[in-house]
Amino acid sequence: MSFGYQTLGFGGYPNRTVDYIDYIIVAGGAGGGGGGEDGRNGGGGGAGGYIQKDEQPLSGVSGEYTITVGAGGAAGIAGIEPTNGTNGVNSSFFSRTANGGGGGARGKESLSVAGLAGGSGGGGQTTTGGATNQPTSGDSAGFGNAGESNTGSGGGGGADQVGGSVSAHVGGDGKEWINGVFYAGGGGGGDFGINNSYAGGAGGGGRSSNATSDSDPGVSGTANTGGGGGGGARNTSTPALTNGGAGGSGVVIIRSNNASLTTTGSPTLSSDSGYTFYTFTSSGSITF
């Protein structure tokens, strides 16, 4: 095998032949929970699971590999019987699967509602946040964290932090890849106050609702980052009763120093320091 190491390229990896690729797999983020008419706020949606592989050997590897990019989960709906945010959808490549984020808890009075489990877990409402179910060993080893447990509404977990790590209700931060972009941030948990929303985590996490009116929901996670949606809220003085935000869709990005790989699904190609980035925002395939 010829490694062809010469000089350091962008992101600190050496320039090399096509014997290796680097890639990330990010699942869809989850929706934030809906606010409850009787006074509770929704938890932030958990980020999609994040898998990062550096220097994947291609020796002996050939053929077409399917890429699946997961959608973000639907927002939780506000009301007398509010709903949890919906989990995001899995993304996969190279026999590895990133799990969709866990939905944020609904804001239901007199009930303690746990966040849902996912790649990163959704924020809880007056009880535990959702657990991460992203494996930490084996072929699909990756990154994910639990949602926040909070007496109000917790922030969703991110790929790099548990929800609420920065401060209460704030979504956990995601991971930064070699292209300088953060992915898989958790959504912020809802709050009763007017214009008192909580931020989502770095990596596309949406902030919670500002609770200024019924048409002021939690902010959706950013598309193609796997960010969780922000939680909905209830404010009795405006009065506002708001939905959560939807989760952001996932993405698969492959970095190679071969600019002529055959693909389907119309990925976006970009280049830096002799490498080509194949960015899949929808499902497709790539041939080595």
C-alpha positions in Angstrom: 0.0 0.0 0.0 1.3 3.4 -0.9 0.5 6.1 1.7 2.0 9.0 -0.2 2.4 11.2 2.9 3.8 14.6 1.8 2.7 17.8 3.6 -0.1 18.6 6.0 -3.3 19.5 4.4 -6.4 21.3 5.7 -7.6 19.9 9.1 -4.1 18.6 10.0 -4.2 15.3 8.0 -1.3 14.6 5.6 -1.9 14.7 1.9 -2.1 11.1 0.7 -3.3 8.7 -2.0 -6.9 7.4 -2.2 -6.0 4.5 0.1 -8.0 6.4 2.8 -11.1 8.5 3.2 -12.4 10.6 6.1 -16.1 11.0 6.8 -18.9 11.9 9.1 -22.4 10.4 9.4 -25.0 12.6 11.1 -28.5 11.5 11.8 -31.6 13.7 11.8 -32.2 15.7 14.9 -35.4 15.4 16.9 -38.3 17.9 17.4 -38.7 19.9 20.5 -41.7 19.2 22.8 -45.0 21.2 22.5 -46.1 23.6 25.3 -49.0 22.7 27.5 -52.1 24.8 27.9 -52.1 24.3 31.6 -48.7 25.9 32.0 -45.7 23.6 31.2 -43.0 24.1 28.6 -41.5 21.6 26.1 -38.0 20.1 26.3 -35.5 20.6 23.6 -35.0 18.0 20.9 -31.9 15.8 21.0 -29.3 16.0 18.3 -28.8 13.2 15.8 -26.1 10.7 16.5 -22.7 11.6 15.2 -20.1 9.2 13.8 -16.6 10.4 12.7 -14.1 8.2 11.0 -10.6 9.4 10.2 -8.4 7.6 7.8 -10.8 4.8 6.8 -8.6 2.3 4.8 -9.8 1.5 1.3 -7.3 -1.3 0.7 -9.3 -4.2 -0.7 -12.5 -2.1 -0.7 -14.3 -1.6 -4.0 -17.8 -1.3 -5.3 -20.8 0.9 -4.7 -21.8 1.9 -1.1 -25.2 3.2 -0.3 -25.6 6.4 1.7 -28.8 7.1 3.7 -29.5 10.6 5.1 -32.1 10.8 7.8 -34.8 13.4 8.1 -35.4 15.6 11.1 -38.2 14.7 13.5 -41.5 16.6 13.6 -42.1 19.3 16.1 -44.2 18.6 19.2 -47.7 20.2 19.1 -49.0 22.5 21.8 -52.4 22.2 23.4 -54.4 20.7 26.3 -52.7 17.4 25.3 -49.4 18.5 23.9 -47.1 16.0 22.2 -43.5 15.1 22.5 -41.2 16.0 19.7 -40.7 13.1 17.2 -37.4 11.3 17.0 -35.1 12.0 14.1 -34.3 9.4 11.4 -31.1 7.3 11.2 -28.3 8.0 8.7 -25.9 5.3 7.5 -22.9 4.7 5.3 -20.1 2.0 5.2 -22.2 -0.4 7.4 -22.3 2.2 10.1 -25.5 3.8 11.5 -25.9 7.1 13.3 -29.2 7.0 15.3 -31.8 9.7 15.1 -32.1 12.2 18.0 -34.6 11.7 20.8 -37.7 13.9 21.0 -38.1 16.6 23.6 -40.7 16.1 26.3 -44.2 17.6 26.1 -45.2 20.2 28.6 -48.1 18.4 30.3 -49.3 19.7 33.7 -49.3 17.3 36.7 -47.1 14.9 34.7 -43.3 14.5 34.8 -42.4 13.6 31.2 -39.0 12.1 30.3 -37.2 13.1 27.2 -37.0 10.4 24.5 -33.9 8.3 24.0 -32.0 8.8 20.7 -28.6 9.5 19.2 -28.6 12.3 21.7 -31.5 12.3 24.1 -34.3 14.9 24.3 -34.7 17.3 27.3 -37.0 16.2 30.1 -39.9 18.1 31.6 -39.7 18.0 35.4 -37.9 14.7 35.2 -35.0 12.9 33.5 -33.8 13.7 30.0 -33.6 11.0 27.3 -30.6 8.7 27.2 -28.2 8.4 24.3 -28.5 5.2 22.3 -25.6 5.8 20.0 -23.1 3.0 20.5 -19.6 3.9 21.8 -17.9 0.7 20.5 -18.2 -1.5 17.5 -18.8 -0.6 13.9 -21.3 2.2 14.7 -19.3 3.8 17.5 -19.9 7.5 17.7 -21.0 10.4 19.8 -24.2 11.3 21.6 -25.2 12.5 25.1 -28.3 12.5 27.3 -30.8 15.3 27.4 -31.0 17.5 30.5 -33.0 16.6 33.6 -34.7 19.8 34.7 -37.5 20.9 37.1 -38.7 23.1 34.1 -37.8 21.9 30.7 -34.4 20.5 29.8 -32.1 21.2 26.8 -31.5 18.4 24.3 -28.3 16.5 24.3 -25.6 17.3 21.7 -22.8 15.2 20.3 -20.2 16.8 22.6 -22.2 17.8 25.7 -25.1 16.7 27.8 -28.1 19.1 27.6 -27.8 21.9 30.1 -24.0 21.7 30.4 -23.4 25.4 29.6 -26.4 26.5 31.7 -29.9 25.3 32.5 -32.3 24.7 29.6 -29.5 25.3 27.0 -28.9 22.6 24.3 -25.7 20.6 24.4 -23.0 21.5 21.9 -22.2 19.3 18.9 -18.8 18.3 17.4 -16.6 20.3 15.0 -15.3 18.5 12.0 -12.2 19.1 9.8 -14.2 21.5 7.6 -14.6 23.9 10.5 -18.4 23.3 10.9 -20.2 22.1 14.0 -22.8 19.3 13.7 -25.3 17.7 16.1 -26.2 20.4 18.6 -29.2 19.9 21.0 -32.3 22.1 21.0 -33.0 24.6 23.8 -35.7 23.9 26.4 -38.8 26.1 26.6 -39.5 28.9 29.2 -42.5 30.8 30.6 -40.9 34.2 30.1 -41.6 36.5 27.2 -38.5 36.8 25.0 -36.6 34.5 27.4 -35.8 31.7 25.0 -32.9 29.4 25.6 -30.2 28.7 23.0 -29.6 25.5 21.1 -26.1 24.0 21.1 -23.4 24.8 18.5 -24.1 22.5 15.6 -27.5 23.6 14.4 -29.6 23.3 17.6 -32.7 25.5 17.6 -33.5 28.0 20.4 -36.8 27.6 22.3 -39.9 29.7 21.8 -39.9 33.4 22.7 -43.5 33.0 23.8 -44.7 36.3 22.3 -47.7 34.7 20.5 -49.1 31.4 19.4 -47.3 31.8 16.1 -43.8 32.0 17.8 -42.8 28.3 18.0 -39.4 26.9 19.0 -36.9 27.3 16.2 -36.2 24.3 14.0 -32.8 22.7 14.0 -30.6 23.7 11.0 -31.0 21.6 8.0 -28.2 19.1 7.3 -26.6 19.5 10.7 -28.6 17.0 12.7 -29.5 19.8 15.2 -32.4 19.3 17.6 -35.5 21.6 17.6 -36.2 24.1 20.3 -39.0 23.5 22.9 -42.4 25.1 22.8 -43.7 27.3 25.7 -46.7 28.5 27.6 -47.1 32.1 28.8 -50.4 33.2 30.3 -49.9 37.0 29.9 -49.3 37.2 26.2 -51.0 34.7 26.0 -48.8 32.3 24.1 -49.1 28.6 23.6 -46.5 27.4 21.2 -45.3 24.3 19.3 -41.7 23.1 19.4 -39.3 23.3 16.5 -38.7 20.5 14.1 -35.3 18.7 14.0 -32.7 19.4 11.4 -32.0 16.8 8.8 -28.8 14.8 8.8 -25.9 14.7 6.4 -23.1 12.4 5.3 -19.8 14.0 4.2 -16.8 12.1 2.7 -13.4 13.6 2.1 -11.1 12.1 -0.5 -8.2 13.2 -2.6 -10.0 11.6 -5.6 -12.2 14.2 -7.3 -13.7 11.8 -9.8 -15.5 9.2 -7.7 -18.8 8.0 -9.2 -21.9 9.1 -7.2 -25.6 9.1 -7.3 -28.0 11.3 -5.3 -26.4 14.6 -6.5 -24.0 15.3 -3.7 -22.4 18.8 -3.5 -18.7 18.7 -4.3 -16.2 21.2 -2.8 -12.4 21.3 -2.6 -9.7 22.4 -0.2 -6.0 21.8 -0.1 -6.1 19.0 -2.6 -9.1 17.2 -1.1 -12.6 16.9 -2.4 -15.6 16.9 0.0 -18.6 14.9 -1.2 -21.6 16.3 0.8 -24.8 14.2 0.7 -27.9 16.0 2.0 -30.1 13.3 0.6 -29.7 9.6 0.1 -27.5 8.3 -2.7 -24.3 6.2 -3.3 -20.6 6.4 -3.9 -18.3 4.0 -5.7 -14.7 3.3 -4.8 
